[in-house]
Amino acid sequence: MPANQKPANPKKIPVGKFPLRLMPSVRRTAESFSQKEGVSLNQFINVAVAEKLAHLQHDEWLLHRPKATSELIDKALEILDRPTPHAAGEGDNLPKGYVSIRRKYAEK
């Protein structure tokens, strides 16, 4: 094997380099927060982009999800109304004055 050639590592995932130009004020702020988080600027930007993509994907999913029909709502309520063999645990009780959304809409 030539001296300048590294052995192939099948487990290593190739990472593409992407030169990123940030406005100086944005870079300073990102560097400040990355230091507070204890991560590199690269890792901080990766997480920020991943979070933004998650929000965009969620918005897209909301836009294209199947609309709730009265049939689907009735089926979901039927499932929620099924009895359970487990008693309510500490802190599982509804707060005083709670009004079921079904009762609230039934009154209208």
OpenMM code with the backbone's topology and positions (N, CA, C; nanometers):
from openmm import Vec3, app, unit

residues = "MET PRO ALA ASN GLN LYS PRO ALA ASN PRO LYS LYS ILE PRO VAL GLY LYS PHE PRO LEU ARG LEU MET PRO SER VAL ARG ARG THR ALA GLU SER PHE SER GLN LYS GLU GLY VAL SER LEU ASN GLN PHE ILE ASN VAL ALA VAL ALA GLU LYS LEU ALA HIS LEU GLN HIS ASP GLU TRP LEU LEU HIS ARG PRO LYS ALA THR SER GLU LEU ILE ASP LYS ALA LEU GLU ILE LEU ASP ARG PRO THR PRO HIS ALA ALA GLY GLU GLY ASP ASN LEU PRO LYS GLY TYR VAL SER ILE ARG ARG LYS TYR ALA GLU LYS".split()
positions = [
    Vec3(0.0851, -0.1176, 0.0000),
    Vec3(0.0000, 0.0000, 0.0000),
    Vec3(0.0897, 0.1240, 0.0000),
    Vec3(0.0609, 0.2222, -0.0872),
    Vec3(0.1425, 0.3440, -0.0911),
    Vec3(0.1354, 0.4179, 0.0419),
    Vec3(0.2390, 0.4952, 0.0730),
    Vec3(0.2508, 0.5656, 0.2007),
    Vec3(0.1410, 0.6692, 0.2206),
    Vec3(0.0927, 0.7314, 0.1127),
    Vec3(-0.0076, 0.8367, 0.1276),
    Vec3(-0.1508, 0.7840, 0.1226),
    Vec3(-0.1701, 0.6537, 0.1085),
    Vec3(-0.3041, 0.5965, 0.1009),
    Vec3(-0.3396, 0.5330, 0.2348),
    Vec3(-0.4574, 0.5683, 0.2859),
    Vec3(-0.5029, 0.5144, 0.4142),
    Vec3(-0.5813, 0.3853, 0.3887),
    Vec3(-0.5789, 0.2932, 0.4859),
    Vec3(-0.6583, 0.1713, 0.4680),
    Vec3(-0.8073, 0.2047, 0.4737),
    Vec3(-0.8851, 0.1336, 0.3953),
    Vec3(-1.0298, 0.1582, 0.3911),
    Vec3(-1.0919, 0.1106, 0.5211),
    Vec3(-1.1771, 0.1944, 0.5771),
    Vec3(-1.2485, 0.1595, 0.6986),
    Vec3(-1.3959, 0.1460, 0.6616),
    Vec3(-1.4496, 0.0232, 0.6539),
    Vec3(-1.5874, 0.0063, 0.6074),
    Vec3(-1.6914, 0.0653, 0.7024),
    Vec3(-1.6568, 0.0859, 0.8291),
    Vec3(-1.7521, 0.1399, 0.9259),
    Vec3(-1.7646, 0.2915, 0.9186),
    Vec3(-1.6646, 0.3573, 0.8629),
    Vec3(-1.6630, 0.5031, 0.8596),
    Vec3(-1.7575, 0.5555, 0.7517),
    Vec3(-1.8439, 0.6480, 0.7912),
    Vec3(-1.9396, 0.7084, 0.6984),
    Vec3(-1.8764, 0.8347, 0.6406),
    Vec3(-1.8742, 0.8473, 0.5082),
    Vec3(-1.8136, 0.9675, 0.4502),
    Vec3(-1.8950, 1.0922, 0.4861),
    Vec3(-1.8269, 1.1962, 0.5237),
    Vec3(-1.8914, 1.3226, 0.5599),
    Vec3(-1.8509, 1.4264, 0.4575),
    Vec3(-1.9497, 1.4873, 0.3959),
    Vec3(-1.9209, 1.5906, 0.2972),
    Vec3(-1.8913, 1.7226, 0.3659),
    Vec3(-1.7997, 1.7950, 0.3105),
    Vec3(-1.7682, 1.9275, 0.3633),
    Vec3(-1.8537, 2.0294, 0.2907),
    Vec3(-1.9003, 2.1273, 0.3676),
    Vec3(-1.9866, 2.2294, 0.3122),
    Vec3(-1.9406, 2.3638, 0.3665),
    Vec3(-1.8754, 2.4443, 0.2825),
    Vec3(-1.8321, 2.5754, 0.3319),
    Vec3(-1.9541, 2.6628, 0.3594),
    Vec3(-1.9599, 2.7167, 0.4770),
    Vec3(-2.0756, 2.7949, 0.5179),
    Vec3(-2.0310, 2.9357, 0.5534),
    Vec3(-2.0934, 3.0332, 0.4915),
    Vec3(-2.0634, 3.1726, 0.5236),
    Vec3(-2.1757, 3.2262, 0.6105),
    Vec3(-2.1389, 3.2710, 0.7282),
    Vec3(-2.2353, 3.3296, 0.8203),
    Vec3(-2.2037, 3.4774, 0.8373),
    Vec3(-2.3076, 3.5536, 0.8592),
    Vec3(-2.2841, 3.6941, 0.8925),
    Vec3(-2.2049, 3.6964, 1.0236),
    Vec3(-2.1127, 3.7909, 1.0384),
    Vec3(-2.0296, 3.7943, 1.1602),
    Vec3(-2.1114, 3.7933, 1.2895),
    Vec3(-2.2221, 3.8665, 1.2929),
    Vec3(-2.3025, 3.8698, 1.4157),
    Vec3(-2.3666, 3.7341, 1.4439),
    Vec3(-2.4094, 3.6646, 1.3391),
    Vec3(-2.4687, 3.5327, 1.3566),
    Vec3(-2.3618, 3.4348, 1.4047),
    Vec3(-2.2440, 3.4423, 1.3461),
    Vec3(-2.1362, 3.3523, 1.3876),
    Vec3(-2.0976, 3.3759, 1.5328),
    Vec3(-2.0850, 3.5035, 1.5729),
    Vec3(-2.0490, 3.5330, 1.7122),
    Vec3(-2.1533, 3.4773, 1.8087),
    Vec3(-2.2794, 3.4962, 1.7744),
    Vec3(-2.3865, 3.4469, 1.8616),
    Vec3(-2.3850, 3.2946, 1.8662),
    Vec3(-2.3696, 3.2301, 1.7501),
    Vec3(-2.3649, 3.0833, 1.7453),
    Vec3(-2.2449, 3.0307, 1.8234),
    Vec3(-2.1300, 3.0953, 1.8110),
    Vec3(-2.0110, 3.0535, 1.8861),
    Vec3(-2.0346, 3.0666, 2.0359),
    Vec3(-2.0983, 3.1762, 2.0750),
    Vec3(-2.1263, 3.1984, 2.2164),
    Vec3(-2.2164, 3.0874, 2.2724),
    Vec3(-2.3241, 3.0560, 2.1988),
    Vec3(-2.4147, 2.9525, 2.2468),
    Vec3(-2.3518, 2.8141, 2.2400),
    Vec3(-2.2694, 2.7889, 2.1400),
    Vec3(-2.2051, 2.6577, 2.1315),
    Vec3(-2.1098, 2.6387, 2.2496),
    Vec3(-2.0415, 2.7459, 2.2901),
    Vec3(-1.9538, 2.7365, 2.4067),
    Vec3(-2.0348, 2.7109, 2.5335),
    Vec3(-2.1495, 2.7797, 2.5468),
    Vec3(-2.2359, 2.7576, 2.6636),
    Vec3(-2.2869, 2.6138, 2.6672),
    Vec3(-2.3130, 2.5578, 2.5497),
    Vec3(-2.3623, 2.4204, 2.5402),
    Vec3(-2.2495, 2.3186, 2.5549),
    Vec3(-2.1261, 2.3648, 2.5415),
    Vec3(-2.0117, 2.2757, 2.5536),
    Vec3(-1.9894, 2.1882, 2.4317),
    Vec3(-2.0282, 2.2398, 2.3146),
    Vec3(-2.0089, 2.1648, 2.1905),
    Vec3(-1.9357, 2.2526, 2.0898),
    Vec3(-1.8858, 2.1889, 1.9854),
    Vec3(-1.8183, 2.2654, 1.8809),
    Vec3(-1.9207, 2.3460, 1.8022),
    Vec3(-1.8719, 2.4484, 1.7344),
    Vec3(-1.9589, 2.5291, 1.6492),
    Vec3(-2.0212, 2.4404, 1.5408),
    Vec3(-1.9431, 2.3488, 1.4851),
    Vec3(-1.9934, 2.2570, 1.3832),
    Vec3(-2.1103, 2.1742, 1.4377),
    Vec3(-2.0937, 2.1173, 1.5566),
    Vec3(-2.2004, 2.0364, 1.6166),
    Vec3(-2.3225, 2.1227, 1.6458),
    Vec3(-2.3017, 2.2436, 1.6948),
    Vec3(-2.4117, 2.3341, 1.7255),
    Vec3(-2.4932, 2.3650, 1.6000),
    Vec3(-2.4241, 2.3938, 1.4895),
    Vec3(-2.4930, 2.4251, 1.3634),
    Vec3(-2.5654, 2.3012, 1.3113),
    Vec3(-2.5043, 2.1829, 1.3231),
    Vec3(-2.5705, 2.0591, 1.2809),
    Vec3(-2.7016, 2.0382, 1.3556),
    Vec3(-2.6996, 2.0583, 1.4867),
    Vec3(-2.8203, 2.0398, 1.5667),
    Vec3(-2.9249, 2.1452, 1.5305),
    Vec3(-2.8815, 2.2693, 1.5103),
    Vec3(-2.9746, 2.3765, 1.4748),
    Vec3(-3.0435, 2.3471, 1.3419),
    Vec3(-2.9679, 2.3000, 1.2444),
    Vec3(-3.0262, 2.2671, 1.1135),
    Vec3(-3.1209, 2.1477, 1.1283),
    Vec3(-3.0813, 2.0475, 1.2064),
    Vec3(-3.1669, 1.9299, 1.2271),
    Vec3(-3.2984, 1.9698, 1.2936),
    Vec3(-3.2934, 2.0590, 1.3919),
    Vec3(-3.4149, 2.1057, 1.4580),
    Vec3(-3.5056, 2.1806, 1.3603),
    Vec3(-3.4482, 2.2649, 1.2784),
    Vec3(-3.5266, 2.3393, 1.1802),
    Vec3(-3.5918, 2.2429, 1.0812),
    Vec3(-3.5175, 2.1430, 1.0353),
    Vec3(-3.5732, 2.0457, 0.9419),
    Vec3(-3.6870, 1.9668, 1.0063),
    Vec3(-3.6732, 1.9330, 1.1334),
    Vec3(-3.7800, 1.8611, 1.2039),
    Vec3(-3.9067, 1.9454, 1.2076),
    Vec3(-3.8929, 2.0750, 1.2337),
    Vec3(-4.0094, 2.1642, 1.2340),
    Vec3(-4.0734, 2.1718, 1.0951),
    Vec3(-3.9919, 2.1847, 0.9932),
    Vec3(-4.0450, 2.1929, 0.8568),
    Vec3(-4.1147, 2.0626, 0.8165),
    Vec3(-4.0545, 1.9489, 0.8538),
    Vec3(-4.1165, 1.8205, 0.8209),
    Vec3(-4.2489, 1.8045, 0.8952),
    Vec3(-4.2540, 1.8498, 1.0192),
    Vec3(-4.3776, 1.8416, 1.0962),
    Vec3(-4.4854, 1.9290, 1.0335),
    Vec3(-4.4492, 2.0510, 0.9950),
    Vec3(-4.5454, 2.1402, 0.9291),
    Vec3(-4.5981, 2.0775, 0.8007),
    Vec3(-4.5103, 2.0143, 0.7254),
    Vec3(-4.5508, 1.9490, 0.6008),
    Vec3(-4.6434, 1.8309, 0.6296),
    Vec3(-4.6119, 1.7544, 0.7342),
    Vec3(-4.6967, 1.6418, 0.7724),
    Vec3(-4.8359, 1.6921, 0.8119),
    Vec3(-4.8415, 1.8007, 0.8911),
    Vec3(-4.9703, 1.8569, 0.9316),
    Vec3(-5.0523, 1.8984, 0.8105),
    Vec3(-4.9863, 1.9536, 0.7120),
    Vec3(-5.0542, 2.0007, 0.5917),
    Vec3(-5.1139, 1.8855, 0.5107),
    Vec3(-5.0455, 1.7712, 0.5088),
    Vec3(-5.0868, 1.6607, 0.4228),
    Vec3(-5.1498, 1.5430, 0.4974),
    Vec3(-5.1647, 1.5517, 0.6282),
    Vec3(-5.2209, 1.4392, 0.7031),
    Vec3(-5.3690, 1.4220, 0.6689),
    Vec3(-5.4189, 1.3008, 0.6866),
    Vec3(-5.5623, 1.2795, 0.6613),
    Vec3(-5.6456, 1.3623, 0.7593),
    Vec3(-5.7509, 1.4196, 0.7092),
    Vec3(-5.8378, 1.5010, 0.7932),
    Vec3(-5.9191, 1.4108, 0.8851),
    Vec3(-5.9448, 1.4575, 1.0060),
    Vec3(-6.0241, 1.3813, 1.1016),
    Vec3(-6.1701, 1.3803, 1.0557),
    Vec3(-6.2270, 1.2625, 1.0504),
    Vec3(-6.3686, 1.2492, 1.0169),
    Vec3(-6.4428, 1.2144, 1.1444),
    Vec3(-6.5728, 1.2317, 1.1452),
    Vec3(-6.6503, 1.1974, 1.2644),
    Vec3(-6.6369, 1.0480, 1.2943),
    Vec3(-6.6209, 0.9665, 1.1911),
    Vec3(-6.6020, 0.8221, 1.2112),
    Vec3(-6.4711, 0.7936, 1.2849),
    Vec3(-6.3623, 0.8598, 1.2431),
    Vec3(-6.2332, 0.8407, 1.3093),
    Vec3(-6.2364, 0.8938, 1.4528),
    Vec3(-6.3029, 1.0060, 1.4738),
    Vec3(-6.3130, 1.0636, 1.6078),
    Vec3(-6.3917, 0.9699, 1.6986),
    Vec3(-6.5038, 0.9166, 1.6496),
    Vec3(-6.5838, 0.8230, 1.7285),
    Vec3(-6.5032, 0.6982, 1.7644),
    Vec3(-6.4250, 0.6486, 1.6688),
    Vec3(-6.3422, 0.5299, 1.6940),
    Vec3(-6.2375, 0.5592, 1.8012),
    Vec3(-6.1739, 0.6756, 1.7926),
    Vec3(-6.0732, 0.7138, 1.8918),
    Vec3(-6.1358, 0.7283, 2.0302),
    Vec3(-6.2529, 0.7906, 2.0372),
    Vec3(-6.3206, 0.8076, 2.1661),
    Vec3(-6.3626, 0.6732, 2.2246),
    Vec3(-6.4029, 0.5804, 2.1382),
    Vec3(-6.4385, 0.4460, 2.1837),
    Vec3(-6.3176, 0.3779, 2.2477),
    Vec3(-6.2009, 0.3918, 2.1857),
    Vec3(-6.0781, 0.3338, 2.2408),
    Vec3(-6.0447, 0.3987, 2.3752),
    Vec3(-6.0576, 0.5291, 2.3828),
    Vec3(-6.0254, 0.6002, 2.5071),
    Vec3(-6.1235, 0.5661, 2.6197),
    Vec3(-6.2466, 0.5297, 2.5856),
    Vec3(-6.3472, 0.4980, 2.6860),
    Vec3(-6.3384, 0.3547, 2.7377),
    Vec3(-6.2539, 0.2722, 2.6785),
    Vec3(-6.2415, 0.1336, 2.7236),
    Vec3(-6.1939, 0.1309, 2.8689),
    Vec3(-6.2507, 0.0414, 2.9480),
    Vec3(-6.2056, 0.0321, 3.0871),
    Vec3(-6.0645, -0.0255, 3.0940),
    Vec3(-5.9954, 0.0069, 3.2005),
    Vec3(-5.8601, -0.0427, 3.2194),
    Vec3(-5.8536, -0.1179, 3.3518),
    Vec3(-5.7723, -0.2220, 3.3587),
    Vec3(-5.7603, -0.2941, 3.4856),
    Vec3(-5.6711, -0.2210, 3.5868),
    Vec3(-5.6079, -0.1144, 3.5424),
    Vec3(-5.5139, -0.0424, 3.6285),
    Vec3(-5.5820, 0.0778, 3.6935),
    Vec3(-5.5612, 0.0901, 3.8228),
    Vec3(-5.6163, 0.2049, 3.8940),
    Vec3(-5.5318, 0.3281, 3.8622),
    Vec3(-5.5943, 0.4437, 3.8773),
    Vec3(-5.5206, 0.5688, 3.8559),
    Vec3(-5.4086, 0.5788, 3.9588),
    Vec3(-5.2939, 0.6216, 3.9136),
    Vec3(-5.1794, 0.6364, 4.0034),
    Vec3(-5.1774, 0.7746, 4.0666),
    Vec3(-5.0815, 0.7940, 4.1548),
    Vec3(-5.0644, 0.9234, 4.2206),
    Vec3(-5.0419, 1.0311, 4.1155),
    Vec3(-5.1218, 1.1357, 4.1188),
    Vec3(-5.1084, 1.2457, 4.0246),
    Vec3(-5.1807, 1.2246, 3.8927),
    Vec3(-5.2493, 1.1111, 3.8768),
    Vec3(-5.3221, 1.0841, 3.7526),
    Vec3(-5.4645, 1.1378, 3.7537),
    Vec3(-5.5107, 1.1868, 3.8669),
    Vec3(-5.6480, 1.2358, 3.8769),
    Vec3(-5.6617, 1.3694, 3.8054),
    Vec3(-5.7833, 1.3949, 3.7552),
    Vec3(-5.8106, 1.5210, 3.6867),
    Vec3(-5.8214, 1.6326, 3.7901),
    Vec3(-5.7814, 1.7526, 3.7539),
    Vec3(-5.7901, 1.8640, 3.8492),
    Vec3(-5.9354, 1.8984, 3.8798),
    Vec3(-5.9567, 1.9550, 3.9985),
    Vec3(-6.0920, 1.9957, 4.0372),
    Vec3(-6.1421, 2.1007, 3.9391),
    Vec3(-6.2693, 2.0895, 3.9032),
    Vec3(-6.3287, 2.1838, 3.8098),
    Vec3(-6.3087, 2.1466, 3.6637),
    Vec3(-6.2386, 2.0352, 3.6378),
    Vec3(-6.2159, 1.9926, 3.4995),
    Vec3(-6.3483, 1.9547, 3.4352),
    Vec3(-6.3703, 2.0020, 3.3134),
    Vec3(-6.4897, 1.9666, 3.2375),
    Vec3(-6.4440, 1.8947, 3.1116),
    Vec3(-6.4988, 1.7759, 3.0894),
    Vec3(-6.4641, 1.6979, 2.9721),
    Vec3(-6.4966, 1.7779, 2.8465),
    Vec3(-6.4108, 1.7703, 2.7483),
    Vec3(-6.4346, 1.8410, 2.6230),
    Vec3(-6.5615, 1.7882, 2.5560),
    Vec3(-6.5913, 1.6592, 2.5750),
    Vec3(-6.7146, 1.6031, 2.5193),
    Vec3(-6.8359, 1.6671, 2.5855),
    Vec3(-6.8307, 1.6832, 2.7178),
    Vec3(-6.9428, 1.7442, 2.7871),
    Vec3(-6.9553, 1.8917, 2.7493),
    Vec3(-6.8397, 1.9566, 2.7332),
    Vec3(-6.8389, 2.0987, 2.6974),
    Vec3(-6.9087, 2.1206, 2.5643),
    Vec3(-6.8789, 2.0347, 2.4641),
    Vec3(-6.9382, 2.0507, 2.3324),
    Vec3(-7.0813, 1.9975, 2.3274),
    Vec3(-7.1126, 1.9020, 2.4123),
    Vec3(-7.2487, 1.8477, 2.4149),
    Vec3(-7.3479, 1.9512, 2.4657),
    Vec3(-7.2995, 2.0437, 2.5513),
    Vec3(-7.3854, 2.1474, 2.6068),
    Vec3(-7.4222, 2.2535, 2.5037),
    Vec3(-7.3427, 2.2664, 2.4005),
    Vec3(-7.3640, 2.3722, 2.3002),
    Vec3(-7.4682, 2.3353, 2.2010),
] * unit.nanometer
topology = app.Topology()
chain = topology.addChain("A")
for resn in residues:
    res = topology.addResidue(resn, chain)
    for name in ("N", "CA", "C"):
        topology.addAtom(name, app.Element.getBySymbol(name[0]), res)
